[in-house]
Amino acid sequence: MGVKLNSAELTLAHLDLDVPEELRPSTLRRLGLRPELDERIDALPPLKGWGLRQTAIGLLRLYRRIRPEAIGNRCGFEPSCSRYSELAFRTKPPVTAFRLTLSRLHRCKPGHGGTDMTDLELSE
């Protein structure tokens, strides 16, 4: 007899997903879970000040709070596109971050996915 978990108890540690790697992030999101990179980016502290970088990050975080669930649970990439953009604005000059964001959005299509940290690194 299997152990039943409620959604609050369900974590990545409890799952052994047998899906292709490019479907893993969207599958986790559909189950109400966030992939590891999403969790790590969400845990980053807000930046202080009111510059372009801070404003962009604040708007991205606001977007994630108010967007409809149907939009938030379908991204096929890890990290999600908005978190990728946040990381770009945290680690690159604003013009480069904007270019990376547009490039990522261009790659974000149904049937594509997996872990994508093109041109970015998340420090430990």
Secondary structure, 3 states (H helix, E strand, C coil): CCCCCCCCCCCHHHCCCCCCHHHHHHHHHHCCCCCHHHHHHHCCCCCCCCCHHHHHHHHHHHHHHHCCHHHHCCCCEECCHHHHHHHHHHHCCHHHHHHHHHHHHHHCCCCCCEECCCCCCCCC
